[in-house]
Amino acid sequence: MEQEHKKQSKLSEFFSDKTNRTLITIIIISLIIRIYYFMLTKNQAVWWDESEYLVTAKHWAMGVPWDVNPQRPILFSLLFAIFYKLSIPDIVGKFFFVLLPSLGVVVISYLLAKEMYDKKIAILTSAFMSIFYVLIFNTTRYHTDALGVLLGLFAVYYFWKGYVNQKSKKLIWLVGIFLALNFATRLVAVLIAGTILLYLILTSGIKFIKNRDLWISALLGLIPLGSYLIYNIVSYGR
């Protein structure tokens, strides 16, 4: 009874905050928009880049004859391959690996902006991302954009909250993992890693190399990144 009362109290406290109510409203509107276009375009023909991701997934899961394009990062196709292996239709995979990450971008944008600025800026940021046409367009396609943006924003969020705002050193450990996963989704992740590195150099010179938590983050990131690089070397000799 006491635990249930505490949960109700926390829930009541959460919804008593006008900003939280606004955020929930934005998330609901974002979900409605995305589901509308998801249903509207569910039977549309796929483009060439979409077909490459899906056929690669079927090649891995079902043995469909196909020359995998080494220019395509593997995480997106790997996730679909798992679903194909479980006999789950690709439209369901699109919901989980495109639509939900697109919605997640709205949420993580709020959290990041709140850490960097304040709640008002955070609300404006999430509201903008909820209707950002490029994100919504890519939500209707089997594209890596939404998942890539989500993973990249998570990396920046944990870096800012853990390293810059010093709220938890362990959050820094997650930065390398999300950067590596982001790289395995979209190669443009190197720009995020480079921006973080530039920030470290400009704010602390070379002193950051003595930071134990950054080294742990880098080593943890090497696990998925190393696996990806080993796959490329074994498969393509580069």
N, C-alpha and C positions, 0 to 999 in steps of 0.2 A: 504493500500500500504506500509506504513511504517513498520507494523508488518511483512508483507511478506518479505520485504527487510531485516529485522533483521534475520528472519529465514534462508533466503538464505545465509546471511553473516555468521551465526553460522555454517551452513552446510558446507560452503566453508572452513571455518576455521578448522572444524573438519577433513575434508578430506585432508587438506594441511599438516597435521601432518603424517609423515611416519609411526609412531607407530600405529596410528588409522587405517590407510589403511592396515597395516599388520594384525591387529586384525580382521578387517572385512573379510579379505581373509581367515584367520584361521577359523572364524565362518562359512563362506560359505563352505569351504572344509569339516568342521566337519558335517555340515548339509547334504552334499552330501553323505558322508560316511555312516551316520546313516540312511538316506532314502534308500540307496542301500541295506543295510543289513535288513532293515525293510521290504522292498518289497520282498527280497529274502527268508525271513523266515516267511512271514505272514501266511502261511498255515501249518506250522510245528505243530506237536503234542505238547501239553503242558506237562511239568513235574508235579510231584506230588505236589511240593510246589506251583507252579503256579495255579494248579487246586484248591488247598485249598483257595487261595485268591479269585479266580473267583467264586467258588461255594458258598463261604461265602457271597460274594456280591449278588449273586442270591438268597440266603436264605433270606437276609435282604430286597431285593427289590421285590422278586416275591413269597416268601414263600416256596421256594424249600426245602424239608426236608433235614436237614443237622446238624450234631453236630459240632458247631463251635469250632475250636482248640484254647484254651485260650492262647497258646504259641505264636500265631500270633498277632502282633500289628494290630490295626483296621483301621488306616487311609487309607491305600492303598485300602482295600476292600470297605471301606465306599465311597470313590471317585467313584469306579466302580459301586457301588450300586446306586448312584445318576444317573449315565449314563444309567444303566439298567432300572431304574424307568422311564426315559425319552425315553426308547426304542432306545437308541443309542448303536450300536454294540460295542463289547469289543475291536475290532481292533482299533476303534476310541479312546477309552479310553487308549489303549496302546500308541497311538501317543501322547496324551496329558499328560499322567502320567508316561510315560517311556522315549519316544524319546525326547520330549521337555525338561524335567528335565536333561537328559543326555547332551543336547546341552547347557542348562543353567549352568551346571558344568564348561564347558569350559569358559564361560563368567565370572562367579563369581570367578573362579580360577585366572583369570587375575586381577580382581578388588582387590582381597585379597592380591595377591603377590605385586601389585603396592602399596598398603597401607603399607605392611610390609617391602618392599625392594625398587624396582624402576621399571620403565617401561620395561627395558631390561629383568629382571628376570620374570616380569609378562608375557611378550610375550613368553618366553621359557616355562613357566608353562602352559599357555593356549595351546601352540602347543603340549606339551606332553600329556595333558589331551584330546586333540582332537583325538589322535590316540592310547590312552591307551587301550590295548586289553581287560582288565577286564571290563572296563566301556562299551566298544562297545559290548562285548559279552552279558552283562546284559541288553543292550538296545534291544536285539533281544528276550528277554524273559519277561514274566509278573512277573518281580522281583522288589523288593522294593529298590534295591541298588542305582539306579540313583536318585530317589526322596529323599532317605535318605541322600545321600552325598550332594545333593543340599541344603537341609534344614540345615544340619550341617555346611556347609561352609557359609551359610548366617548368622548363629549364630556367628561364629568366625569372619566373616567380620564386622558385626555390633559392636561386642565387641572391635575389634582392632581399628576400625575407631572412635567409640564413646568414649570408655574408655581409650585406650592406646594413640591414637593420639589426643584425646580430640577435635574432629571436631564438634561434636554435642552430647550433653548429652541425647537428646531424642532418639538417635540411640541405646543407651544402653537399653532402654525400650523394644526394639524388640528382644533382645537376649533371654530372658526367653520364649517368645512366640515361637521362632523358635526352641529352645531346646526342648520344650514340644511337638511341632509338629513332630520334629525329633524322639523323644522317641515313639510317637504314630505310627511311621513308621518303625523304627528299634530300638530295645532295646539297641543297641551298643551306642546310643546317650549318655548314662551315662558316657562313656569314654571322650566325648567332654566336658560335664559339669564338670567332674572331673579334666580335664586338665585346664579349665578356673579357677576353684577353686584353683588348685595348683599354677597357675600363680599369682593369687591374693595374696595368702599366702606368696609366695616367694618374691614378689615385695613390698608388703606393710604390711606384718604381719597380724594382726587382725584389722588394721585400716580400711580396706575396708568395715567392717560391719557398719561403720558410713556413708557410701555413700548412699545418698537418692535414686539416680537413679538405683542403683543395687537392692534396695528393691522394687522399682516400677517394675523393670524388673521381679523380682521373683514373685511378686503378679500377674502380668499380665500372666506370664507363668503358674500360678496355675489354671487359668480358663480352658484352654484346658487339662492340665495335670489332674486336679481334675475331670473333666468330664470323662476322660479315666479311672481313678481309680475307680470312682463311678460305671461306667459301669461294670468293672471287678468284683466289690464287689456284685453288684446286680445279675450279670449273673452267677458268679462262686463261690460267697461267699468268695473271697480272693482278 
